[in-house]
Amino acid sequence: MPLSSEAKPLEEVTISRIRGTAFPLIAAAARASSGEVLWQDHLKELSPAARALVEAPPATDVWLDAGLVAECLWLFQGAGSLGSVPGALGAETFKARSPLAFQTPEDLLAALPAFWSASAEGGVTETALTGPNTATVRIYAAWAVPYFFDVHAPAWFSYGLKLAGKTGIIVAYGAPPNPWSYRHEYHLQWN
């Protein structure tokens, strides 16, 4: 599928809800790494709704308000991080649901837009093979969570390619070209 050169309207790229697949794991890791006293101090910084979400994380497949998740993830950044583990967990979850999408990189790229819409309300994903062992993925999304775009998505793509049997995987992230752009671009390479 060719990549679009057009900007997407804000209404189309604003993330309103996300599926909380890794949220309980991230919350538990942040709590464990910060220690109970510091964790309680961190919780005081959250709104009542975000605090309730952290104190009683829902099941992993529940839709969560993206604003509350963003607020919580800012807290978690200060408390500790699992790094690429949530991205790998996300890829494993989708492989369990759609194993045929992980047969080849081409299958994986073709499935990414459907995976995105199963994980987020809002945003647009585009993919293109750019060579025999290279591809570009674009995510048009307005969501104030740099961790998702800087760490989670690259880890998901990398682990997804690994699940498709590839090695020598490199995922390079290109942040939006300017502050008012919502285009996140990833260049993928594999052997």
Sequence and secondary structure as in RCSB ss.txt:
>XXXX:A:sequence
MPLSSEAKPLEEVTISRIRGTAFPLIAAAARASSGEVLWQDHLKELSPAARALVEAPPATDVWLDAGLVAECLWL
FQGAGSLGSVPGALGAETFKARSPLAFQTPEDLLAALPAFWSASAEGGVTETALTGPNTATVRIYAAWAVPYFFD
VHAPAWFSYGLKLAGKTGIIVAYGAPPNPWSYRHEYHLQWN
>XXXX:A:secstr
     S   HHHHB  EEE SSHHHHHHHHHHHH HHHHHHHHTTS HHHHHHHHS   TT EEEHHHHHHHHHH
HHHH   TTHHHHHHHHHHHHH GGGGSSHHHHHHHHHHHHHHHEES EEEEEEEETTEEEEEEE B S HHIII
IIHHHHHHHHHHHTT  S EEEEE  SSTT  EEEEEEE  
